[in-house]
Each structure stands twice: as C-alpha cells, then as structure tokens.
Amino acid sequence: MSHVVFHNEENGYTVLSMEIPLEGETTVVGILPNVAVGERLEMDGHWETHPKHGSQFKAELAVRHLPTGRRDIQTYLGSGVIRGIKEKLAKQLVDAFGEQTLDVIDREPERLADLKGISLNKAMSISKSYHKVMGMRLLASFVNENQLPMSIVVPLYQEYGDEAVEAIQDNPYLLTSRVYGVPFRTVDEMAVKNGVDANSPVRVEAAILHELDHNGDNGHVFVPYEDLLKASGQLIHVEKEVTVENLDNLIRQGKIVREYIAERDACYAVELYNDESYVAMRIAEMCANEQQPPKNLSQLLERIQKQQGIIYADMQRQAVELAATRQIMLLTGGPGTGKTTSLRGILAIFESMGLKTSLAAPTGRAAKRMAETCGKEASTIHRLLQMAPNIATGNLEFTKNQDDPLEADAVIVDETSMVDISLMASLLRALRSDCKLVLVGDPDQLPSVGPGRVLDHLIRSEVVPSVHLTEIFRQAQKSDIVMNAHGVNEGRMPVSHYVDRKTDFFIMRRNDAKAAIQTVVELCKERLPKKMGIPADQIQVITPAKNKGACTKELNIALQAALNPPAKGKGEIKWGDVIFRQGDRVMQIRNNYDLYWEDPVTGATDTGVFNGDIGIITEANPAGITVSFDGRTVNYTQDMLGELEPAYAVTVHKSQGSEFRAVIFVVCDVPYTLLVRGVLYTGITRARDNLILVGDLEQINTMVNNNHPSRRYSALRIRIRRELGVLDS
C-alpha cells in the first residue's frame, strides 16, 4: 500500500492508493477499519470506473496481514495507526526491538518504558491503543470470513469492544438488530453453518422476535398469537410445538406482551404495547379535559376574521371555537375544504389567548409547507422533540419527554395520517399535562409507514372532539385536481376537461410500461418546460411501485439519462446498481439524527436529515457526495449512500406529506396489492398547479373501485374507549 487517501474513523470507510501487480498504482475503496501503510492486503471485489478518477477497485472482502519485516513494521507504526506513536518513535521502537516490536507492544509493554522518553504510563497507553486496533482487526477478520458486511465492524466494536466476536458467537442473531441491519436469513445461514442447533431457543426466539419486528414494519402494532406461531415456524422450518414453547417462554420473560383485545389473541413487542397503551391513556385524559373558553371568544373571532379578511364558514368557525375550548381536537378534510384557513384561525385564536404555540409535521417538506401557509416557523416532529444520544445507554432518544417537556402551551400537528403509534407516543410524552393539541390531517390519505393507523383510530373512537370539513369552496371547485381527488374518494373515475376549458388535470393513456416511461421523459425534458413554462426541477414524477412496470427504478434511470447525462467535469459515483451524479435529485430514505448539516448562507449548523427529505447532489467524488437539502449542505461518505435514493421519480408513499408545483403520476403495470383507492387519491393530492395522469385506464379504474386497504392490527380505538369507560356493544 502506498498511502491512505481518506479514512473515516467513525465507520471505517477508506480510500487507498496501492501498487497492484500488472495494474500499477490503483485506487481502492472499501470498509477497512484502522488500515495503515505497511499492511499487506488480499481483497475480493470488483473494478469500476469513476468519470473523474478513472478505474478503481471496490473491496468487498479483505484479508489483512500485519507487517513482518523491520521496514514495514516501522512504516506501519509511523503511520499513526497506533495512538501515541509517530515516525520518530516508530524508528526508535524498531531500532530497539526489531521484528519483535509488535509482540513487545502486545505482550510486554512495560519494556517500552526502558527507552528514553517513554514513561510507564505512556507505554501502557500505547499498548492499550494497539489492543484496540488488533481487536478491531480480529473482528473485521471474523466478519470477513463469514461474508458479513464490513460496515458492521465499527458499531460492533463500539458496543462490545474486544468481546465482539465472542458476543456474536454466543448469539449471532444480535446482528439482525436495526443498529447492524444484517438480514435475518443471512445471519441464520451463518449461525446454522457455525453449529447453532435448528431448534435452539436462541434461534427460535430470534425468529419470533424478527417476525414481530417485520410485521411492525408492515404497519401492525400487534400480531395474533397463531399468526405469529405460523410465520415464525415457516421462516426457520421448525415444528409448531417448538415455536409454541419458545413464544410462551418469551411471554413469560416479559419480552413479548400477550393480551386478548380487539377480538384477537394479540402478541405485542414490549415497546409497541407501551406506546399504544400510553397514547390511549393520554388521549383519554385530554378528551376528558374540557377547558374554559375565553370570555370574549366571539369578539376575538370577529377580530381575527377582520384581520385575515375572511368570513369563516360554519364548520371552520366551529373548528376554531373547539380548539379554544378543548384540550385536544381533530381537524380533518380533503383538498379545497378550508383546512388551511381553519388552521390559521386556530393559530390566531391561540395567540390571542396568549398561548405559546409550536407547529410541527412528520416530514421536512410538510413542515416547510406548513410554515409557508401559516406564516410561522414549523419543524419536523423529530426536531421539535430534539433527538440526542443518551449518555447512559448510547442510544439516540428524544430529549423532550415527561421529564423535560416542551415549553409550548399548544402544539399543532399537520399531516397526522403519517404519524405512527411510536411517534405519537413520543410527542404526547413531551407535552405538559395542560398543553393543547390540535391534530390536522386527511383521513383518506395513506396511513403511516410505521405501525398503526393513529388518525383513523382517533376518528373511529368517536370520543375525540373533531371537526370534519366537507364543503369544497368555490375557488377550489375550479381545480380539476381538487374535484378529481374528491371524485376518486367517492368512487368515480378521474376526468379531464381540457376540451371544454382550461384545466390543471390531464390524462394520457399508455398501456405499455416502456411507452409510459418514454412519455414521462418527453414531458419532463421538452413538453412541460417549453409549452407550459414548468422547469424540470419543479416537476415530480410519482408512481405506486418501486420495482415493477413503470416503477421508480426504471423511471429514475430514464430521467437521469435525459435530464442529467454524464459530462466531462461532472462527478459521479456508483453504489450498487445506482449512479449518483452531480446535479441529480435524491431523497433521504431513513431518519438519520447524526448527519451533520451546514447552511453556507447563514452559517447555521445542526444534525439530522429525515426520511423523505429531497435534495440535489452538488458534488460527487470517490469518497462520497455532497447534497443540498433546501440550502442545508450534507456530506455522505460512500458507505452511507444506502441512505439515499434517486428522486426524479418517487413512490406515492414517499411523496406523502409533500406538495409539488407539477406532478406526473404514472400508473402502468402496477402490482395488484398497490391498486387501491388510497394510493390514487394520495398521488393526485400531491399536485398543486398541474397533474398529468399517465397510464393504463383499466388499472386506474381498479384503483378507484378498490377501497379495501390491507388491514393493520391495532387496538388503539378500543383502548381509548376503555380508558373513558365507553363500552362497545
């Protein structure tokens, strides 16, 4: 190895310059924790070509050999890999101990103190640093031998230290946790190959807990007992009596909660059980708290209407009055029904009452839109609750909770349909006992990605004070986007009136996925920019599916080629099947509370980039990329690129909470499970000024008529009613 070009100590991602036989000086990239000049490396991987830096080798597996000769040992120690040793001291050590230098540091560190300038404390510190590096190397070797992703080495060592290998050998299934993210089947194959018995409690209990976690990702707060037994047994091919024994043992240990509720024999992950129970308890308390309205409420309302230059419709006035008199309320309605006007009125009445109000939404884009419409700063719920590491556990947690609640007298949350049970529990824990809460949303949109259907259950509990806006106002009636959204909700096919009058809604029939994709490319590159004056960067393509038909994968490839082709001087980097190129639109696909960002204009800095945030790549090189999210600059090393997806086209689910000037909605060769009314309705309501529906009219008709979304197991509605003593017949 010639030298280390780049090394990230936090995750081990490294760029090396190496002399390779027959290839000459070559760039190598990969996860190589604590690698240093002087080592000999044997690597498996593949060659790839970077447009700026040329050919480079991406190492996927690596066998590392410590240096043996005096020169290599001195070079290795002089690289700084061992804390406390630099070039001068490295030479002194090798001069004194020769080829035994590493053994002396390892086993007889007190001998270092015999040398001039080295105290016993410094000798012990050098040895400790050496053992840490060797421990990580041993762990990396173990991970490499078992063909596990090298990205887990650093977090494993941070958690378990020198005992990491032993911890994995004792329980390989710890690798399936979200911290490490190794697929269950990968871990299970390794465990069985390494001698874990098929019926071992470690294996069977891990399978059960994995199934419970997997179903949470699919939206379920609990799983029926028999369903959990069946799914777990099928996952690892064991008999039912084996899963029964182990599931019952997990229940006895308190690792799973079993309760008969909602006419189901329900099994809960402990965290979700606690979250659902807590949400029900707090919501019930707030429902029972009827607060005294301000004595001059009518006069306040008249003054607010005058200030805002509007006269509230009956239901809008009712919404504002309800917010003033109750601790909690729901404000729901579809597009064009006046939710924004009502929301402004509620905010104004709270300010008139002297209440300190915080505005929040589940995603960054939804929060930005909320701030624009309300004229007041809004944040994501995550940022409002202030995520930070817990010093005791090292885990990321919300710092705002029952011990350190928010200072707000009132909190208004928009896009509540996107809030899952865990986020709602965290929000409620952070509210003072007398804090008001207004939950705003559209119940006909898709539910949260996470577990539960919180807004739906709050509505169906029939005990939470609520106003549902239904009147479509005259101005909104001029929009075919609004009218078609409501029509779809009522089971009618969308129509375009472009023959009769100017419209904001167009339908282009394309039954073939390739033809649909080509049409989308033409619309984005030529037709909308030239004929309607809508630049490509203000057009968002959405589609139901990720991997079939006219899906996000194929659309992104085609749109990138058309809108941002490769060019000299334009950096790019390959990640799996994806090429990230300077100028590309990308989306963050998971919450990352540690990502550091900086606003180059204001100088503001902070951490946290969240699921659904869309940005533009401003720089790409072998080490990673830089992305600008609405002016906030974030650097991603190559191993972090799995947190991003191309975003020329996104799924309907990922678009939720956002609004775009122009939307091209593609429905062609969509998997049947996604042909549901809620997907079509949510997609249509993402467009503000223009929507073009491209695709198969028969599939669109199927979506209109299929108003039966997949069931999610949750008992929130029943728990709220029980807390209030309301019995279901």
N, C-alpha and C positions, 0 to 999 in steps of 0.2 A: 504494500500500500504506500503510495507516495505521500498523500496528506488528506486530512479531513476537511472538506469544503464547508460543511454545515452539519451541526449536530444539535438536536433539541433534547435537553436533559429530561424534560417532562414526559416525553412519550417515546424517546429513543430513535426518532426518525433522523436519518443520516444521509448525507451526500458525500461520497468518497471519490477521490481521484486515485486510480490504481493502474499499475503496469500489468497487463494481461498478455501472456504468450500469444503470439500471432495477431493480437489485436492492438498492441501498443498501449498508450495512455488512454484510459477509459473512465468515463463517469459511471459510478454505481450508486443506486439509490435503494433504500430499504430501511426496515426497522432493525437497528443494530445497536442496542444499548451499550454505552461505555466503550465503544470501539476506539482503538487507538493505533497510531502508526507503530509498526513493529510486529503486529499480529499477522498470522497467515490465515487466509480465509478460503474456504471451499463453499461455493454458493450455487444454488439452483434457482432459476428464474427465467426471464425472457428478455430479449432485446426489444427496444422500442426507439422510435426516432422523435426527437424533440425539434420543432421547427427552428428554434434559435440555437440550441446547444448540440444538436445533432444526435448521433447514436449514443444510447446509454443502456446500461443493464439494470433491470429491476430485480433485486434479490428477494426471493420469496422464502427460501430456506437457506440457512447458513451454518456451517460447521467452523468453529473458530479455534485456532491453536495458539497458545501462548508462545512468545518468543523464547528461543533456547540459546542462541549464541550471544556473546558479550555485547556486540554492536547492536543487535536487535533489542536486547533487554534494555540497554541504555537509551535507545531511541524510544522504546515503549514507555519507560518511566519518565523520560524527559518531555513526553507529550502533554503531561499534566493530568493524565487519566487518574492517577492516584493523588488525592488531595494532600498537599504538603510537600510534594516532590516536584522540582523543576529541573531544568537541564543541568545546572551546576551540581546540584545534589545527586542527580541520577548518575553522573560521571563518578562522583565520589563513592557512591554505593557500589557501582560495578567495579571500580578500581579495588575496593576493599574485599568484595565477596565474589566477584567474577560470576560464573554461570550459576552459582548458588544464591544469587541475590534475592530472587523471588521467594525461594524457600526460607531464607532468613527472615524476610519481612513477614512471611506467613506464620512460621513456627517459632522463631527465636527473635522476636522484635527487640528484646532487651539488648541484643548485640549491637543494634544500631546506635545505642547511646554511647558506645565506646568510641565513636567517631567524633571528631571535632565539630562543635556547633550543634550537635543533636542531643537534646535533653531526653530523659526517660519519658516524660510526658509526650514530647513530640514523637518519639519512637512508637509509643503505644497508639497515638493518633494516626500515624502513617499506617500501622498495621490494621487498625480498625477500618480505615478507608479502603485498604487493599481487600479486606474480607468482604466489604460491601460490594466492591466491584466483582470479586470472584463469585459471591453469592448470586449476583445478577447474571453472571456468565453461566453459572450452573443451571439456573432457572431457564435462561434462554436456550441452553443446550437441550434441556428436558422438553421444552415447548417445541423446539425444532424437531427432535426425534419423534415426537408424537404428532407432527404435522398440524400443530395448532397455530393460530395467527400470532405472529410475533408482537402484535400491538398489545397483547395482554401482559407482556413481561413487566413493564414498568408499574402498572397499577397493582399487579400481583405482589411485586416486591415491596411496594409501598405499604401494602396491607399486612403481609406475612413475614417480610424480611427473609432471613436465611432459612426459615421454616416453610417457605412457599412450596417447594417440591413435596415435602412431607405432607403438607395440608392437602395438596391435590391428590396424592396417593391415598390418603385417608378418605377423602370424599371428592372424587373427580367432578361431581355434579355442582360443586360451588362455582364452576366456570360458566354455568348457564345463567347466573345472575345477570341483571341488567348492567352491572358495572363492567363485566367482561364480555358479555354478549355472544358467547360461543353457542352455536345451535345445539339443541338438545341431542339430536341424532349424532352429531359429530362427537360430543362428549360421551355418549352412550357407547358408541362403537369403540372408542379408546378404552373406556372402562372395562367393557367385556373382554376386549383383547388382552388387557392387562390383568385379568383374573377375577374381576368382580362377578360374583355368582348371579345368575339370571333372576333368582328370587330373593336376592339380598335386600334387606329393608332399606339400605342406603339407595339402591337403585329404584325400588318400587315407590318409596316415599318421594324421591326426586321426580319420578314420572307423574305422580299425583299432583304435586305442587306445581309442576310445569304446566299440566293441563289446566289447573285453576288459573294460573297466570295468563296462559294463552287465551282462555275464554274471557278474561278481563280485557285483553287487547281487542277482542271481538265485541266488546260492549256490555258483557254480562257482569253484574255485580256479584251474583252467586251462580252456582251450578247445582242442579238437582243431584242428590246422592247417587242414584242409579246411573245417571248420565256420566257422572264423574268416574264411577267404577268402570263403566264400559269403555270410555275413551282412554283411560289410563291403561287398562288391560290390553287394548288394541295397539297402543303406542309401543309397548315393550313385549307384547306377546306372552303374557302370563295368565294363569287361570284366575277366575273370579274370586275364589276363596283367598288367594294370595293378596289381591288388591283390597278385599274386604278387611282382612286382618291389618294391613298397613294403613288404610284410610281410618279405621277405627282407632288405631294407635295414635295417628296424627291428631285426631279429635280429642283423645284423652290427654295428650300432651299440650293441648291448647294451641297448636299450630294451625288448626282449621276449626272454624266455628260451625256447628250444625244446629239448625233451628227449623221447626216447621212453621212456615209463613207463606203468605200469598198462595195458599193451597199447594205448596211444594215442600218437599223434604230438602231444605236448602243447605248447601255447603259454601261457606264464605272463607276467603282469605281474611286473616285477622284484621288487616288494615282496612279492607273494604267494609267489613262488618262494623268496625268502629266508626268509619266515615259515614256510612248510611244511617247508623243509629244516632250519631251526633247531629247530622243535618236534620233529621226528623225532630229531634228534641228541640233544637234551636228554632227551627221554623215554627213549630207549635207554640213555643214561648212567645215569639214575635207576633203570631196571629192573635194570641190572646191579649196582647197589649194594645188596647185602644187608647190612643193619646188625645189629649185635649187640643182642639184646633185653636189657632189664634183667634181672638175675639173679633178682629177686624178682617176676617178671611174674605168676605165679599168685596170690601173696599180694596184689599190687596190684589184680588183677581182683576178688578176693573182697572187698577193702575197698571198692572202687568200687561193686560191686553192693549192698553193705550200706548205703553212704551214699545211694545212689539208690533203695533199697527195691525192687530188681528182681533177677530171675534171668535172665541172658541166655539166649536160645535158642542152639542150636549155631552157626548161621550168624552171629548177632550177636557171639557170643564170638570166632568166627574173624575177623570184621572188626576187632575191637579188637586182637587179637593180631597180625594182619597189619600194621595201622598202626604197631604198636610195633616191628616187625622189618624193615620195608621202607621205602625212601625215598619210594616212590610207590605209591599204590593207588587203585583204583576201588571205590566203594560204590554199587551200583545196586539199584533195586527200585521197584515200583509203590506206590500208596497202601495204607496199612494193613499194610505188611510190616515195619515197625520200623526204617526208615532213621533217624528222629529219635532213637530210643533208642540205636541204634548210634553215631550221631554224637555224642551226649552222652558215651557211653562212650569214644570215641576222644579227645574233648577232655579228658576226665578223666584218661586214661592219659598224655596228653602233659603235662598239668600235674603229674602225679605224677612224671614223668621230668624235671621242671624245664625243660621246653621253653616258650619264649615263642611263643604261637600266635595267628595272625591269622585271622579269619573273614571271608569275602567271598562276594558273589553278583553276578550280572550286572546286576541292577536294584535300585533303591532299595527297592521293596516286598518283593522277595525277601530283601534284606539285613535289612530290618526284621523279617520273619517269622523269619529265621534267628536273629536276636538274641533274639527272644521265646522261641523253643523251646529255645535253648541257654543262656539266661541270661548271655550275654556279648556285648559290643559287636561288631557286624558292620558292614561297609561295602560299598559297591559296589567292584568290582574297579578301576574308574576312579579312585575316590577313594583306594583303597589305594595305587595306583601314582603318585598325585599329578601330575595334568596341569598344565602351565605352559608359557608361551611360551619358545621357545629364543631367547636373546638374539642369537645369530649369524644365524639364519635367519628369525626372527619367527614360525615355525610353532609350533603347540601340540604338545607332546610330553610323554610320561611322564617325570618326573624320576627316578623309581626305575627303574634299569636295571642292566646289568652293571657300570657304573662307580660307581653309588651304589645298591647293593642294599638290599632290605628288611632290617630288623634281626630279623625273625621267624626262629625255629628251625623252625617248621612253619606251613603255610598250608592251611586247609580251604576249599574252594570248593563251594558248593551250586548247584543248577540248572545243572550243567555242560553240559547239552544245548543251552543258549542261548549258549554261548561259541563264537565263531568262531575261525578259524585265526589271525587277526591279534592278537586279544585274548589268545589263549593264548600266542602268541609273546612278547608284551609282558610277560605275567605271568612266564613262565619266565626271561626276561632279567633280571627283577628279583629272582630267588631266588638266594641264596647256593648255592654248589656242594653244600653238605651239608644244605640245607633240605629238610624233609619236605613232601610234597604229597599231600593227600587230595582226590580229585575225586568229588563226590556228585551223583547225578542219576537221572533216569528215562529210560532209552533209548527208551521208546515214545512220548515226547512229541515235538512238532515240533522240527526242527533249528533252529539259529541263523538269524537274519535275514541275517547276513553270510556270507561264503564259508566252505565246508567243512561237514563233519559230524564234528566233532572227537571227541565222546564215542563215536559209533558206530564210528569208525575205531580208536580206542583199544581198544574192546572186541573188535572183529573182528581186531585184530592178534594176539590170543591170547598176547601176551607180557607185557602189563601186569598185575601182581598185582591180582586183583579178587575181590570177593565180590558175588554177585547174590542178593538176598533175595527169596524166593518165597512163604514162608509168610504167609498172611493171618491175623493174630491175632484171637482170639475177639471182642474188643471191636469191632474193625473190621468183623467179619462181620455185626454188627448194622446197619451202614450200607448202605443200598441204593446210595448214591453210590459207595462203595468197591467193592461187589460188581458193580455195573453197569460200572464202569470196567474191572475185570478181565474181565468177560464180553465187553465190546466188543473188548478185546485178543485174546480167544480166538475172535472171530468170531460172537458171539451178540448178538441184538437186546437193547437195554435193556428192562427191565420195571419196573413199579411195583406194589408190594404194598399199596397204601393200602386195598384192600378187606379184606385179611386182618389187617393190623396197622399200627401207626403207622410211617410211613416218612418219609424225608428226600428222596425222589425221586418226582417227579410227571411224568406225560406228558399233554400236552394236544394233541390232534390238530387242526391247522389247515393246510389245503392251499392256502389263498389268502393271499398276502402281506399284503393290506390287513387281512384278518381276524386274521392273526397279530400284526400291529402293534397293532391295537386291543386284543387280548387282553393284550399286554405292558403297554400303558398302564394298563389296568384293574388288572392285578396290582400294578404299581408304585404306583399312586395310591390304590387302595382295598383290594384284597383281602388282600395280604400285610401292610400296616400294620395293618388292622383285625382280620383273622381270625387272624394268626399273630404279631402284635406285632413285625414287622420293619419298621423305618422305611425310607423310600425311599432315604435316603443310605447304607444298608447293603446295598442290592440292586445288583448289577452285571448289566447285560444284555450278552451277548456273542453274536456271530454270525460265520459264516465270511467273509462278503463285505462290501465297502465300498460298492459302487455298483450292486447288482442285487438285486431282490426285497426281502425283509425285511432290508435291509442297514443298516449303521451310519448312513449318511446319512439315510435315511427314519426310522429309529428315533429318532435324535437330535432330528430336527425335531419328531416327535410327542411325545417325552418332555419336551423343553424346554417345549413349549406346555402340557403337562398339569401338570408339576411346578414350573416356574418361569416363569409367564407374565409379560408386561410389566406394569409398575405404576408409578404416579407416584412419583418419587424413586428408582427403581431404574435405575441407569445401564446403558447398553449401547452397543456399538459394532459396526458392520458390517465384515466382512472378506470380500470376495468374496461367496459365497453364504451365508456363515455369520454369524450374530449371536451375539456374545459378550455375555452379560448377567450382571450381578451376581447371585451365587448359583449360577451354572452350574458343573457338574463338567467339568473339562477335563484333557487329557493332553498332556504334552510328547512330541513325536514324533521328536526327534533329540537327540543329545548336544550340549549347549552348555556348554563348560567355562568360558566367560567370564561367564555370567549370575551377577550378584551377588545373594546372598540374605541375609536377616537374620532371626534368631529374636527376635521382640519380647519374649518372656518372659525368656530367658536373656541376651539381648544378643549372642549369638554371631553372627558373620558369616563368610561364605566365598563361594566361587564354585563354580558347577557345578550344572546341572539336567540330568537324564538321560532318555533315551528310555524311555517307559513310566511315568514319574512322574505321578501323578494328584493334582490339587488342586482347590480351589474359588475362583472369582473373588470377591474381596472388594470390589473397586471397579472401575468402568468409566467412562471419560470420553473426549473426543476424542483425547487424546494417547496413550491405551492403556489397559491394565488392570493390576490387581494380583492376584496369585494366591497363595494359601496352600497350600503343599505340606507337610502334616503339621506345621503351625506355622512353617515357613520361608516368609517373605514374599518374593516376587519381583515386580519391576516389568517390564512389557513395553510398549515403545513400539509404535505402530500397525504399523510396518513389520516388527516381529518376530512378529506374530500368526500368520504362516505356520508357526511352530514349535509351534503348539497346535492341538488338535482337540477338539471336543465329546466328552465321555466318559460320557454317560449309557449309551451303547452303544459297545462297542469290538470289534474283531475278535479272534478266537481267538488269532492271532499276537501281538497287542498285549497280551493278557491273560496271556501266558505268564510264569511267574515270580511271579505274584500269586495270592493266595487271598482269597476273599470269603465273608462270612457266608452270603449267599444269591446264587445265580446263576440268571438266566433265560436259557437257551440256545435261540436261535431258529434253526431250520433250515427255510427255506421259499424256494423258487425260487433255490437256490444254484447258481452256475456249476459245471459238471461238474468242472473242474480242482480244485475245493476239496472235492469229495465223496470224501474219503479218510478212512481209519480214524484216522490220527494226529490229524486236526482234531477229530473227535468225541471221542476219548479225552482229548485235551488240554483241551477245553472242559469235559468232565464233571469232570475233576480240579481245576478252579479253585474248586469249591464246597466249603465247609467244613461247613455245617449243613443247607442246603437247596438243592436243584436242581430247577428246573422246565424240562422239555424241551418247547418249543412248536414245532410244525411238521408237516411232511409226512413221514409214516412211511415212504413209499417212498424218499424221498431219504435218510432216516436209515438204512434198510436197505442202500442203495447204499454209504453210508459204511462201514458195518460190514463189508461184503464186499469193499471195495476197499482192500487192504493193499499197494498198489503206488505208493508216493510217487514223485514225479518224481526222476530221477537227478541227482546232483550230481557233477561231475568233480573228483576229488581223489585224490592218491596218498599220503596220509599213512600209511595202513596199511602199504603196501608199503615206504615209506621207513624206517619204524621197524624192520620185519623185516630189511631190508637192513643197517641200522646194527648189528644184533645178529647178523648173519651167518646169519639164518634164511632159507633158500631156499624159495620156493613151488614146488610140483610143477606 
